[in-house]
């Protein structure tokens, strides 16, 4: 009677190669669909850009020259800044903000927590120096959520209005690490309340070239806010809030309060800013992403030539440069934008809006497919390397025969990949220069691995939340404020 030799190494490798072959075919199809989706956005953008008359970068609702903004009557504007454990940055940020804004009728409300005395002490320093800066202390110990802190700030703003007999026609918010633009409030003043939500583009600050994790945000936001969101606005009229540099009309605040049954911001969401844009769009609120390169016809203000001031009205900030910090931050975005919003918002709106929701959530398939692609490339490289060492080693069939349909699809995906690299290069170099555009190519690989890690972290967080019944914990990002020396604003 013969003896069963059991499973040999060759058997295992043959089965592994079969699994890789099947998964490769699935991945090719998923990546092809995702690539066609991205290519559609590219085509729409470039068609609009090439056929748009005048300055295609400039928002039509704003005057050609910024001089006209100074002729607008200044409404009262309130700026909200939530601050939990922001002692290292909040005083510097608020001081820079107060000395930079080229606007008079504004007040800043900084939300702090009763169990965060360090941040409160730093806020007290700037509040004592600037009478239009105010400290707000929540009635709940931190950390809660950004939305909860913002709700407390809005309550404080309403009480402030009642005490002083004034009305804030526009409410905006920033984070404690934001570098504001001097012209920001004049832009908001011109657009609100005709627009109910106004979003400034976010332009991350550039780190040293070797900090590729932190700099990959440069490339992603250059494409998101420089191309993708412009197409989204044109197709749907809807603009997601970025959580910073967003202004609201009081109509929008009242609508959100009605939608959320008495509270303006949904405290159960990790990305309440994303949901705001969708919910306001449903009730007919008018939204806008601002692209406004600054030009003056006459004598410009002193700040116009100041070092560090962008020639486009935008929000700047440093993003995490450590892998762990970037993964945690992006995992929070995935939890909120993909999983929580899918559960809360479902699939709503017209065909164009549903298409954009699909784009927001396609990472459920796209990121695992990216990981699969890298694993397949690694497997092929290992096999080819082994064959170089040992030419007599076992040879397995090609994963995709050269004359097959899947080979053609894989080649099409390769062309789409080249297009993605080209799009990223163009968007990055437009805002940051040629050298940063070149660096965007290898940084795309870094960004892919960060996104893959963030997706799987978000998936595990949601699974743990489902099993325990407890909400997903908010992962705070460690913030850094740049070393800026803003000169005093000219009267």
VENURRA-V101935 format. One record per run of one state. SS is the DSSP state (~ for helix, > for strand, _ for the rest). FROM is the first residue (numbers start at 0). TO is the last residue. If there is no record, write none. Layout:
SS;FROM;TO  SS;FROM;TO
This chain:
_;0;7  ~;8;50  _;51;64  ~;65;70  _;71;74  >;75;81  _;82;88  ~;89;99  _;100;104  >;105;111  _;112;115  ~;116;128  _;129;131  >;132;136  _;137;144  ~;145;163  _;164;166  >;167;173  _;174;177  >;178;178  _;179;182  ~;183;190  _;191;195  >;196;201  _;202;210  ~;211;235  _;236;244  >;245;248  ~;249;258  _;259;270  ~;271;281  _;282;285  >;286;289  _;290;291  >;292;292  _;293;300  ~;301;304  _;305;310  >;311;311  _;312;312  >;313;315  _;316;321  ~;322;344  _;345;349  ~;350;360  _;361;361  ~;362;388  _;389;403  ~;404;431  _;432;432  ~;433;467  _;468;490
